[in-house]
Amino acid sequence: MSLKRELGEAMEGVDKNDIDDAILSMALQHSTPDDIPGHSTGSITDKTANIAISYQKRLEDEHKALIDELTKELILLKLISDKLEIGLSSLSETQKNIIEAKYFQKLDWYAVVDKLAEANIFLSKYQAQNIRREAIERLIRITRITIGQYEQVMKLINLKG
């Protein structure tokens, strides 16, 4: 899952040496063409030191915010996944077959009925639609996924997918 990979990369963080080098460069004001550190003729001012300290603090804050955001997204996705798994496990085999054919395979109702017939389940289109409605009502009762959770997951799927 890409969110787990992003979280792993974020937790690795920025290399400490890179931060130290950036702060040292800012504090000592050295930027020579060959990138060899050299000291400025002046001394380190409070302003320069404050810039260096605020730079490091900003990096740490951004890193923490990224980890927090990715962790919240993973927790939400895991929660919804677990709820759906529990809900789907409570359905009858016929209900599962109808839900899978209609929503996961995106078949029209006549194709759903034909697919059920291949599994020796003979239903009319209207019977299959009623069974689907009952299955969805059962899923709603069991999973208790809120509108807010649904919208957040859809936003994540559309952005990440």
OpenMM code with the backbone's topology and positions (N, CA, C; nanometers):
from openmm import Vec3, app, unit

residues = "MET SER LEU LYS ARG GLU LEU GLY GLU ALA MET GLU GLY VAL ASP LYS ASN ASP ILE ASP ASP ALA ILE LEU SER MET ALA LEU GLN HIS SER THR PRO ASP ASP ILE PRO GLY HIS SER THR GLY SER ILE THR ASP LYS THR ALA ASN ILE ALA ILE SER TYR GLN LYS ARG LEU GLU ASP GLU HIS LYS ALA LEU ILE ASP GLU LEU THR LYS GLU LEU ILE LEU LEU LYS LEU ILE SER ASP LYS LEU GLU ILE GLY LEU SER SER LEU SER GLU THR GLN LYS ASN ILE ILE GLU ALA LYS TYR PHE GLN LYS LEU ASP TRP TYR ALA VAL VAL ASP LYS LEU ALA GLU ALA ASN ILE PHE LEU SER LYS TYR GLN ALA GLN ASN ILE ARG ARG GLU ALA ILE GLU ARG LEU ILE ARG ILE THR ARG ILE THR ILE GLY GLN TYR GLU GLN VAL MET LYS LEU ILE ASN LEU LYS GLY".split()
positions = [
    Vec3(0.0855, -0.1179, 0.0000),
    Vec3(0.0000, 0.0000, 0.0000),
    Vec3(0.0894, 0.1234, 0.0000),
    Vec3(0.0593, 0.2186, -0.0799),
    Vec3(0.1458, 0.3345, -0.0959),
    Vec3(0.1519, 0.4202, 0.0303),
    Vec3(0.0448, 0.4257, 0.1089),
    Vec3(0.0483, 0.5055, 0.2317),
    Vec3(0.1497, 0.4489, 0.3306),
    Vec3(0.1587, 0.3159, 0.3391),
    Vec3(0.2568, 0.2554, 0.4291),
    Vec3(0.3985, 0.2897, 0.3852),
    Vec3(0.4207, 0.2875, 0.2533),
    Vec3(0.5527, 0.3222, 0.2014),
    Vec3(0.5851, 0.4682, 0.2327),
    Vec3(0.4863, 0.5575, 0.2117),
    Vec3(0.5083, 0.6989, 0.2409),
    Vec3(0.5377, 0.7200, 0.3886),
    Vec3(0.4642, 0.6487, 0.4748),
    Vec3(0.4879, 0.6618, 0.6178),
    Vec3(0.6274, 0.6139, 0.6537),
    Vec3(0.6697, 0.5032, 0.5949),
    Vec3(0.8045, 0.4535, 0.6198),
    Vec3(0.9112, 0.5517, 0.5785),
    Vec3(0.8923, 0.6115, 0.4622),
    Vec3(0.9883, 0.7114, 0.4153),
    Vec3(0.9885, 0.8341, 0.5058),
    Vec3(0.8717, 0.8734, 0.5503),
    Vec3(0.8632, 0.9909, 0.6378),
    Vec3(0.9287, 0.9627, 0.7717),
    Vec3(0.9131, 0.8399, 0.8214),
    Vec3(0.9702, 0.8061, 0.9511),
    Vec3(1.1227, 0.7975, 0.9438),
    Vec3(1.1748, 0.7665, 0.8249),
    Vec3(1.3204, 0.7683, 0.8089),
    Vec3(1.3713, 0.9102, 0.8264),
    Vec3(1.2880, 1.0026, 0.7799),
    Vec3(1.3177, 1.1437, 0.8016),
    Vec3(1.4309, 1.1962, 0.7172),
    Vec3(1.4660, 1.3153, 0.7482),
    Vec3(1.5752, 1.3829, 0.6798),
    Vec3(1.7046, 1.3412, 0.7479),
    Vec3(1.8054, 1.3167, 0.6694),
    Vec3(1.9346, 1.2785, 0.7227),
    Vec3(1.9857, 1.3878, 0.8163),
    Vec3(2.0245, 1.3512, 0.9362),
    Vec3(2.0719, 1.4457, 1.0374),
    Vec3(2.1910, 1.5261, 0.9859),
    Vec3(2.2784, 1.4630, 0.9083),
    Vec3(2.3940, 1.5340, 0.8531),
    Vec3(2.3509, 1.6441, 0.7574),
    Vec3(2.2442, 1.6183, 0.6777),
    Vec3(2.1937, 1.7203, 0.5863),
    Vec3(2.1437, 1.8417, 0.6637),
    Vec3(2.0733, 1.8184, 0.7722),
    Vec3(2.0221, 1.9291, 0.8544),
    Vec3(2.1380, 2.0065, 0.9145),
    Vec3(2.2320, 1.9339, 0.9712),
    Vec3(2.3475, 1.9997, 1.0330),
    Vec3(2.4253, 2.0817, 0.9314),
    Vec3(2.4445, 2.0260, 0.8113),
    Vec3(2.5171, 2.0987, 0.7069),
    Vec3(2.4417, 2.2248, 0.6653),
    Vec3(2.3108, 2.2148, 0.6515),
    Vec3(2.2315, 2.3315, 0.6119),
    Vec3(2.2375, 2.4397, 0.7189),
    Vec3(2.2270, 2.3999, 0.8444),
    Vec3(2.2319, 2.4975, 0.9529),
    Vec3(2.3710, 2.5600, 0.9617),
    Vec3(2.4731, 2.4776, 0.9488),
    Vec3(2.6095, 2.5297, 0.9528),
    Vec3(2.6321, 2.6296, 0.8400),
    Vec3(2.5835, 2.5951, 0.7204),
    Vec3(2.5973, 2.6865, 0.6071),
    Vec3(2.5272, 2.8182, 0.6334),
    Vec3(2.4075, 2.8098, 0.6895),
    Vec3(2.3330, 2.9318, 0.7175),
    Vec3(2.4018, 3.0145, 0.8257),
    Vec3(2.4500, 2.9467, 0.9278),
    Vec3(2.5091, 3.0172, 1.0413),
    Vec3(2.6433, 3.0792, 1.0053),
    Vec3(2.7238, 3.0065, 0.9288),
    Vec3(2.8570, 3.0560, 0.8962),
    Vec3(2.8597, 3.1349, 0.7660),
    Vec3(2.7503, 3.1370, 0.6962),
    Vec3(2.7360, 3.2103, 0.5713),
    Vec3(2.8448, 3.1734, 0.4715),
    Vec3(2.8715, 3.0458, 0.4566),
    Vec3(2.9717, 3.0085, 0.3581),
    Vec3(2.9046, 2.9433, 0.2388),
    Vec3(2.9389, 2.9963, 0.1268),
    Vec3(2.8947, 2.9363, 0.0017),
    Vec3(3.0003, 2.9703, -0.1019),
    Vec3(3.0953, 2.8817, -0.1120),
    Vec3(3.2021, 2.9009, -0.2092),
    Vec3(3.1690, 2.8192, -0.3324),
    Vec3(3.2238, 2.8551, -0.4479),
    Vec3(3.1904, 2.7838, -0.5712),
    Vec3(3.2191, 2.6343, -0.5650),
    Vec3(3.3240, 2.5955, -0.4963),
    Vec3(3.3566, 2.4535, -0.4915),
    Vec3(3.2920, 2.3844, -0.3719),
    Vec3(3.2001, 2.4534, -0.3031),
    Vec3(3.1233, 2.4010, -0.1909),
    Vec3(3.2096, 2.3537, -0.0749),
    Vec3(3.3271, 2.4150, -0.0606),
    Vec3(3.4122, 2.3862, 0.0543),
    Vec3(3.3777, 2.4890, 0.1603),
    Vec3(3.3441, 2.4414, 0.2806),
    Vec3(3.3056, 2.5364, 0.3836),
    Vec3(3.4166, 2.6369, 0.4107),
    Vec3(3.3766, 2.7595, 0.4230),
    Vec3(3.4696, 2.8659, 0.4576),
    Vec3(3.3983, 2.9619, 0.5502),
    Vec3(3.4679, 3.0212, 0.6373),
    Vec3(3.4042, 3.1084, 0.7339),
    Vec3(3.3977, 3.2506, 0.6803),
    Vec3(3.2887, 3.3172, 0.7113),
    Vec3(3.2767, 3.4565, 0.6700),
    Vec3(3.3707, 3.5403, 0.7562),
    Vec3(3.3968, 3.6583, 0.7103),
    Vec3(3.4882, 3.7445, 0.7840),
    Vec3(3.4239, 3.7972, 0.9112),
    Vec3(3.2904, 3.7972, 0.9153),
    Vec3(3.2201, 3.8473, 1.0337),
    Vec3(3.1969, 3.7362, 1.1347),
    Vec3(3.1231, 3.7682, 1.2361),
    Vec3(3.0887, 3.6675, 1.3355),
    Vec3(2.9431, 3.6276, 1.3165),
    Vec3(2.9050, 3.5201, 1.3806),
    Vec3(2.7674, 3.4727, 1.3724),
    Vec3(2.6808, 3.5692, 1.4517),
    Vec3(2.5781, 3.6188, 1.3852),
    Vec3(2.4892, 3.7122, 1.4533),
    Vec3(2.3740, 3.6359, 1.5165),
    Vec3(2.3055, 3.6977, 1.6075),
    Vec3(2.1876, 3.6369, 1.6691),
    Vec3(2.0822, 3.6081, 1.5624),
    Vec3(2.0710, 3.6975, 1.4649),
    Vec3(1.9734, 3.6785, 1.3586),
    Vec3(2.0034, 3.5512, 1.2801),
    Vec3(2.1293, 3.5297, 1.2459),
    Vec3(2.1685, 3.4096, 1.1720),
    Vec3(2.1438, 3.2846, 1.2550),
    Vec3(2.1785, 3.2895, 1.3799),
    Vec3(2.1560, 3.1740, 1.4683),
    Vec3(2.0072, 3.1456, 1.4801),
    Vec3(1.9265, 3.2489, 1.4912),
    Vec3(1.7814, 3.2300, 1.5003),
    Vec3(1.7256, 3.1681, 1.3724),
    Vec3(1.7778, 3.2101, 1.2578),
    Vec3(1.7351, 3.1522, 1.1304),
    Vec3(1.7684, 3.0033, 1.1281),
    Vec3(1.8892, 2.9698, 1.1694),
    Vec3(1.9310, 2.8294, 1.1702),
    Vec3(1.8454, 2.7458, 1.2638),
    Vec3(1.8187, 2.7982, 1.3808),
    Vec3(1.7369, 2.7251, 1.4783),
    Vec3(1.5940, 2.7100, 1.4266),
    Vec3(1.5381, 2.8158, 1.3687),
    Vec3(1.4006, 2.8083, 1.3190),
    Vec3(1.3911, 2.7137, 1.1992),
    Vec3(1.4964, 2.7059, 1.1184),
    Vec3(1.4991, 2.6140, 1.0048),
    Vec3(1.4891, 2.4695, 1.0543),
    Vec3(1.5692, 2.4364, 1.1533),
    Vec3(1.5674, 2.3012, 1.2067),
    Vec3(1.4322, 2.2708, 1.2704),
    Vec3(1.3768, 2.3643, 1.3432),
    Vec3(1.2465, 2.3455, 1.4086),
    Vec3(1.1379, 2.3250, 1.3036),
    Vec3(1.1419, 2.4042, 1.1957),
    Vec3(1.0421, 2.3909, 1.0894),
    Vec3(1.0508, 2.2536, 1.0242),
    Vec3(1.1720, 2.2062, 0.9980),
    Vec3(1.1877, 2.0722, 0.9397),
    Vec3(1.1310, 1.9645, 1.0317),
    Vec3(1.1603, 1.9753, 1.1590),
    Vec3(1.1090, 1.8774, 1.2553),
    Vec3(0.9567, 1.8816, 1.2625),
    Vec3(0.8991, 2.0012, 1.2620),
    Vec3(0.7534, 2.0161, 1.2673),
    Vec3(0.6872, 1.9583, 1.1417),
    Vec3(0.7449, 1.9868, 1.0243),
    Vec3(0.6900, 1.9338, 0.8995),
    Vec3(0.6997, 1.7818, 0.8972),
    Vec3(0.8089, 1.7295, 0.9450),
    Vec3(0.8290, 1.5842, 0.9495),
    Vec3(0.7256, 1.5199, 1.0414),
    Vec3(0.7057, 1.5767, 1.1580),
    Vec3(0.6074, 1.5244, 1.2535),
    Vec3(0.4660, 1.5346, 1.1962),
    Vec3(0.4329, 1.6464, 1.1316),
    Vec3(0.3001, 1.6644, 1.0731),
    Vec3(0.2743, 1.5607, 0.9634),
    Vec3(0.3758, 1.5328, 0.8827),
    Vec3(0.3618, 1.4325, 0.7773),
    Vec3(0.3366, 1.2946, 0.8365),
    Vec3(0.4131, 1.2591, 0.9367),
    Vec3(0.3939, 1.1290, 1.0022),
    Vec3(0.2549, 1.1210, 1.0639),
    Vec3(0.2110, 1.2265, 1.1310),
    Vec3(0.0770, 1.2285, 1.1921),
    Vec3(-0.0320, 1.2116, 1.0865),
    Vec3(-0.0203, 1.2847, 0.9760),
    Vec3(-0.1215, 1.2775, 0.8700),
    Vec3(-0.1274, 1.1377, 0.8094),
    Vec3(-0.0122, 1.0799, 0.7771),
    Vec3(-0.0093, 0.9463, 0.7177),
    Vec3(-0.0604, 0.8409, 0.8149),
    Vec3(-0.0284, 0.8567, 0.9427),
    Vec3(-0.0764, 0.7621, 1.0434),
    Vec3(-0.2285, 0.7677, 1.0537),
    Vec3(-0.2848, 0.8877, 1.0571),
    Vec3(-0.4313, 0.9017, 1.0627),
    Vec3(-0.4973, 0.8397, 0.9408),
    Vec3(-0.4390, 0.8609, 0.8223),
    Vec3(-0.4946, 0.8029, 0.7004),
    Vec3(-0.4908, 0.6502, 0.7051),
    Vec3(-0.3795, 0.5942, 0.7506),
    Vec3(-0.3690, 0.4482, 0.7602),
    Vec3(-0.4684, 0.3910, 0.8610),
    Vec3(-0.4838, 0.4577, 0.9736),
    Vec3(-0.5782, 0.4110, 1.0751),
    Vec3(-0.7202, 0.4128, 1.0205),
    Vec3(-0.7563, 0.5211, 0.9509),
    Vec3(-0.8903, 0.5302, 0.8922),
    Vec3(-0.9128, 0.4191, 0.7900),
    Vec3(-0.8171, 0.3986, 0.7006),
    Vec3(-0.8323, 0.2944, 0.5993),
    Vec3(-0.8414, 0.1556, 0.6619),
    Vec3(-0.7628, 0.1305, 0.7640),
    Vec3(-0.7680, 0.0008, 0.8328),
    Vec3(-0.9024, -0.0172, 0.9021),
    Vec3(-0.9532, 0.0874, 0.9654),
    Vec3(-1.0828, 0.0809, 1.0334),
    Vec3(-1.1935, 0.0469, 0.9335),
    Vec3(-1.1970, 0.1177, 0.8224),
    Vec3(-1.3009, 0.0938, 0.7216),
    Vec3(-1.2862, -0.0459, 0.6623),
    Vec3(-1.1641, -0.0862, 0.6341),
    Vec3(-1.1391, -0.2193, 0.5795),
    Vec3(-1.1883, -0.3276, 0.6757),
    Vec3(-1.1572, -0.3127, 0.8032),
    Vec3(-1.2013, -0.4102, 0.9035),
    Vec3(-1.3534, -0.4139, 0.9147),
    Vec3(-1.4163, -0.2957, 0.9139),
    Vec3(-1.5628, -0.2896, 0.9227),
    Vec3(-1.6272, -0.3584, 0.8024),
    Vec3(-1.5739, -0.3307, 0.6835),
    Vec3(-1.6302, -0.3929, 0.5634),
    Vec3(-1.6092, -0.5446, 0.5632),
    Vec3(-1.4941, -0.5882, 0.6103),
    Vec3(-1.4679, -0.7322, 0.6168),
    Vec3(-1.5669, -0.8004, 0.7102),
    Vec3(-1.5911, -0.7399, 0.8248),
    Vec3(-1.6885, -0.7958, 0.9204),
    Vec3(-1.8280, -0.7952, 0.8585),
    Vec3(-1.8645, -0.6830, 0.7958),
    Vec3(-1.9963, -0.6734, 0.7334),
    Vec3(-2.0159, -0.7754, 0.6229),
    Vec3(-1.9173, -0.7894, 0.5360),
    Vec3(-1.9280, -0.8853, 0.4261),
    Vec3(-1.9331, -1.0289, 0.4762),
    Vec3(-1.8629, -1.0572, 0.5844),
    Vec3(-1.8645, -1.1940, 0.6381),
    Vec3(-2.0012, -1.2300, 0.6976),
    Vec3(-2.0823, -1.1296, 0.7263),
    Vec3(-2.2156, -1.1563, 0.7828),
    Vec3(-2.3203, -1.1841, 0.6749),
    Vec3(-2.2862, -1.1643, 0.5485),
    Vec3(-2.3817, -1.1850, 0.4396),
    Vec3(-2.3887, -1.3315, 0.3982),
    Vec3(-2.5023, -1.3686, 0.3416),
    Vec3(-2.5158, -1.5034, 0.2855),
    Vec3(-2.4321, -1.5114, 0.1580),
    Vec3(-2.4078, -1.6333, 0.1117),
    Vec3(-2.3283, -1.6508, -0.0105),
    Vec3(-2.3964, -1.5842, -0.1297),
    Vec3(-2.5279, -1.5933, -0.1365),
    Vec3(-2.6007, -1.5301, -0.2473),
    Vec3(-2.5847, -1.3792, -0.2414),
    Vec3(-2.5991, -1.3222, -0.1221),
    Vec3(-2.5811, -1.1774, -0.1069),
    Vec3(-2.4390, -1.1363, -0.1464),
    Vec3(-2.3394, -1.2119, -0.1010),
    Vec3(-2.2004, -1.1814, -0.1373),
    Vec3(-2.1805, -1.1867, -0.2885),
    Vec3(-2.2355, -1.2903, -0.3523),
    Vec3(-2.2211, -1.3048, -0.4975),
    Vec3(-2.2830, -1.1865, -0.5715),
    Vec3(-2.3992, -1.1432, -0.5251),
    Vec3(-2.4669, -1.0307, -0.5904),
    Vec3(-2.3873, -0.9021, -0.5708),
    Vec3(-2.3431, -0.8759, -0.4481),
    Vec3(-2.2650, -0.7549, -0.4198),
    Vec3(-2.1358, -0.7550, -0.5015),
    Vec3(-2.0681, -0.8691, -0.5053),
    Vec3(-1.9430, -0.8775, -0.5810),
    Vec3(-1.9662, -0.8531, -0.7298),
    Vec3(-2.0670, -0.9188, -0.7856),
    Vec3(-2.0929, -0.9040, -0.9292),
    Vec3(-2.1363, -0.7617, -0.9641),
    Vec3(-2.2219, -0.7034, -0.8831),
    Vec3(-2.2769, -0.5716, -0.9143),
    Vec3(-2.1756, -0.4597, -0.8908),
    Vec3(-2.1034, -0.4641, -0.7776),
    Vec3(-2.0185, -0.3511, -0.7414),
    Vec3(-1.8699, -0.3707, -0.7710),
    Vec3(-1.8197, -0.4915, -0.7531),
    Vec3(-1.6779, -0.5126, -0.7770),
    Vec3(-1.6499, -0.5461, -0.9239),
    Vec3(-1.7400, -0.6235, -0.9846),
    Vec3(-1.7230, -0.6567, -1.1263),
    Vec3(-1.8002, -0.5602, -1.2168),
    Vec3(-1.8830, -0.4769, -1.1574),
    Vec3(-1.9590, -0.3722, -1.2282),
    Vec3(-2.0456, -0.4279, -1.3415),
    Vec3(-2.1125, -0.5389, -1.3126),
    Vec3(-2.1995, -0.6008, -1.4123),
    Vec3(-2.3385, -0.5380, -1.4072),
    Vec3(-2.4080, -0.5398, -1.5224),
    Vec3(-2.5471, -0.4944, -1.5205),
    Vec3(-2.6319, -0.6078, -1.4611),
    Vec3(-2.7604, -0.5792, -1.4365),
    Vec3(-2.8437, -0.6762, -1.3648),
    Vec3(-2.8619, -0.8063, -1.4414),
    Vec3(-2.8702, -0.7991, -1.5713),
    Vec3(-2.8872, -0.9232, -1.6486),
    Vec3(-2.7617, -1.0091, -1.6416),
    Vec3(-2.6455, -0.9471, -1.6429),
    Vec3(-2.5199, -1.0216, -1.6296),
    Vec3(-2.5068, -1.0793, -1.4879),
    Vec3(-2.5561, -1.0052, -1.3885),
    Vec3(-2.5536, -1.0553, -1.2495),
    Vec3(-2.6375, -1.1820, -1.2407),
    Vec3(-2.7581, -1.1777, -1.2962),
    Vec3(-2.8477, -1.2939, -1.2925),
    Vec3(-2.7848, -1.4116, -1.3667),
    Vec3(-2.7214, -1.3868, -1.4817),
    Vec3(-2.6543, -1.4939, -1.5561),
    Vec3(-2.5399, -1.5535, -1.4751),
    Vec3(-2.4649, -1.4703, -1.4092),
    Vec3(-2.3528, -1.5184, -1.3270),
    Vec3(-2.4038, -1.6038, -1.2116),
    Vec3(-2.5138, -1.5621, -1.1510),
    Vec3(-2.5731, -1.6420, -1.0437),
    Vec3(-2.6221, -1.7760, -1.0960),
    Vec3(-2.6777, -1.7762, -1.2161),
    Vec3(-2.7271, -1.9007, -1.2754),
    Vec3(-2.6133, -2.0001, -1.2973),
    Vec3(-2.4936, -1.9488, -1.3294),
    Vec3(-2.3765, -2.0361, -1.3454),
    Vec3(-2.3422, -2.1062, -1.2148),
    Vec3(-2.3760, -2.0428, -1.1026),
    Vec3(-2.3507, -2.1009, -0.9703),
    Vec3(-2.4745, -2.1738, -0.9178),
    Vec3(-2.5681, -2.2064, -1.0089),
    Vec3(-2.6925, -2.2753, -0.9744),
    Vec3(-2.7793, -2.1976, -0.8761),
    Vec3(-2.7765, -2.0655, -0.8887),
    Vec3(-2.8652, -1.9780, -0.8115),
    Vec3(-2.9533, -1.9090, -0.9140),
    Vec3(-3.0810, -1.9457, -0.9146),
    Vec3(-3.1719, -1.8962, -1.0179),
    Vec3(-3.2652, -1.7920, -0.9577),
    Vec3(-3.2440, -1.6673, -0.9998),
    Vec3(-3.3234, -1.5551, -0.9507),
    Vec3(-3.3622, -1.4665, -1.0679),
    Vec3(-3.4706, -1.3939, -1.0485),
    Vec3(-3.5051, -1.2910, -1.1472),
    Vec3(-3.4237, -1.1659, -1.1146),
    Vec3(-3.4252, -1.0727, -1.2080),
    Vec3(-3.3567, -0.9447, -1.1865),
    Vec3(-3.4111, -0.8768, -1.0607),
    Vec3(-3.5418, -0.8784, -1.0431),
    Vec3(-3.6043, -0.8103, -0.9294),
    Vec3(-3.5722, -0.8795, -0.7970),
    Vec3(-3.5658, -1.0121, -0.7984),
    Vec3(-3.5266, -1.0852, -0.6779),
    Vec3(-3.3823, -1.0515, -0.6404),
    Vec3(-3.2957, -1.0475, -0.7404),
    Vec3(-3.1552, -1.0136, -0.7156),
    Vec3(-3.1432, -0.8717, -0.6611),
    Vec3(-3.2217, -0.7781, -0.7147),
    Vec3(-3.2199, -0.6406, -0.6654),
    Vec3(-3.2681, -0.6325, -0.5204),
    Vec3(-3.3699, -0.7087, -0.4864),
    Vec3(-3.4191, -0.7107, -0.3476),
    Vec3(-3.3155, -0.7700, -0.2522),
    Vec3(-3.2501, -0.8758, -0.2961),
    Vec3(-3.1456, -0.9374, -0.2127),
    Vec3(-3.0299, -0.8394, -0.1949),
    Vec3(-2.9949, -0.7667, -0.3011),
    Vec3(-2.8899, -0.6650, -0.2917),
    Vec3(-2.9280, -0.5574, -0.1909),
    Vec3(-3.0530, -0.5097, -0.1970),
    Vec3(-3.1002, -0.4069, -0.1044),
    Vec3(-3.0916, -0.4566, 0.0401),
    Vec3(-3.1347, -0.5801, 0.0636),
    Vec3(-3.1261, -0.6379, 0.1984),
    Vec3(-2.9801, -0.6490, 0.2440),
    Vec3(-2.8921, -0.6868, 0.1529),
    Vec3(-2.7497, -0.6994, 0.1870),
    Vec3(-2.6910, -0.5634, 0.2235),
    Vec3(-2.7251, -0.4610, 0.1466),
    Vec3(-2.6729, -0.3266, 0.1757),
    Vec3(-2.7266, -0.2763, 0.3090),
    Vec3(-2.8548, -0.2994, 0.3355),
    Vec3(-2.9119, -0.2586, 0.4648),
    Vec3(-2.8396, -0.3290, 0.5797),
    Vec3(-2.8088, -0.4554, 0.5607),
    Vec3(-2.7352, -0.5310, 0.6639),
    Vec3(-2.5943, -0.4738, 0.6820),
    Vec3(-2.5276, -0.4435, 0.5703),
    Vec3(-2.3933, -0.3848, 0.5772),
    Vec3(-2.3963, -0.2509, 0.6505),
    Vec3(-2.4963, -0.1699, 0.6228),
    Vec3(-2.5080, -0.0394, 0.6893),
    Vec3(-2.5244, -0.0576, 0.8401),
    Vec3(-2.6101, -0.1513, 0.8799),
    Vec3(-2.6324, -0.1754, 1.0238),
    Vec3(-2.5061, -0.2255, 1.0933),
    Vec3(-2.4340, -0.3132, 1.0278),
    Vec3(-2.3178, -0.3769, 1.0916),
    Vec3(-2.1945, -0.2877, 1.0872),
    Vec3(-2.1663, -0.2268, 0.9732),
    Vec3(-2.0411, -0.1526, 0.9600),
    Vec3(-2.0443, -0.0174, 1.0284),
    Vec3(-2.1582, 0.0482, 1.0279),
    Vec3(-2.1731, 0.1811, 1.0899),
    Vec3(-2.0648, 0.2788, 1.0430),
    Vec3(-2.0441, 0.2814, 0.9138),
    Vec3(-1.9498, 0.3764, 0.8548),
    Vec3(-2.0217, 0.5104, 0.8417),
    Vec3(-1.9632, 0.6125, 0.8996),
    Vec3(-2.0268, 0.7441, 0.8956),
    Vec3(-2.0059, 0.8102, 0.7586),
    Vec3(-2.0854, 0.9098, 0.7322),
    Vec3(-2.0710, 0.9846, 0.6074),
    Vec3(-1.9332, 1.0512, 0.6026),
    Vec3(-1.8895, 1.1039, 0.7159),
    Vec3(-1.7578, 1.1671, 0.7217),
    Vec3(-1.6457, 1.0689, 0.6899),
    Vec3(-1.6537, 0.9482, 0.7470),
    Vec3(-1.5524, 0.8463, 0.7188),
    Vec3(-1.5543, 0.8083, 0.5705),
    Vec3(-1.6746, 0.7928, 0.5178),
    Vec3(-1.6878, 0.7582, 0.3761),
    Vec3(-1.6244, 0.8656, 0.2886),
    Vec3(-1.6556, 0.9915, 0.3164),
    Vec3(-1.6017, 1.1017, 0.2362),
    Vec3(-1.4495, 1.1097, 0.2467),
    Vec3(-1.3958, 1.0863, 0.3678),
    Vec3(-1.2501, 1.0894, 0.3841),
    Vec3(-1.1836, 0.9779, 0.3030),
    Vec3(-1.2402, 0.8580, 0.3094),
    Vec3(-1.1823, 0.7445, 0.2366),
    Vec3(-1.1913, 0.7691, 0.0865),
    Vec3(-1.3038, 0.8193, 0.0399),
    Vec3(-1.3171, 0.8465, -0.1034),
    Vec3(-1.2175, 0.9526, -0.1482),
    Vec3(-1.1958, 1.0520, -0.0648),
    Vec3(-1.0971, 1.1559, -0.0966),
    Vec3(-0.9571, 1.0941, -0.1062),
    Vec3(-0.9229, 1.0073, -0.0121),
    Vec3(-0.7924, 0.9408, -0.0149),
    Vec3(-0.7779, 0.8516, -0.1384),
    Vec3(-0.8822, 0.7783, -0.1699),
    Vec3(-0.8761, 0.6883, -0.2855),
    Vec3(-0.8596, 0.7690, -0.4130),
    Vec3(-0.9333, 0.8778, -0.4257),
    Vec3(-0.9263, 0.9587, -0.5473),
    Vec3(-0.7929, 1.0313, -0.5580),
    Vec3(-0.7337, 1.0740, -0.4447),
    Vec3(-0.6061, 1.1443, -0.4490),
    Vec3(-0.4903, 1.0472, -0.4685),
    Vec3(-0.4934, 0.9340, -0.3999),
    Vec3(-0.3820, 0.8407, -0.4013),
    Vec3(-0.3923, 0.7392, -0.5144),
    Vec3(-0.5117, 0.7185, -0.5651),
    Vec3(-0.5324, 0.6122, -0.6627),
    Vec3(-0.5208, 0.6503, -0.8000),
] * unit.nanometer
topology = app.Topology()
chain = topology.addChain("A")
for resn in residues:
    res = topology.addResidue(resn, chain)
    for name in ("N", "CA", "C"):
        topology.addAtom(name, app.Element.getBySymbol(name[0]), res)
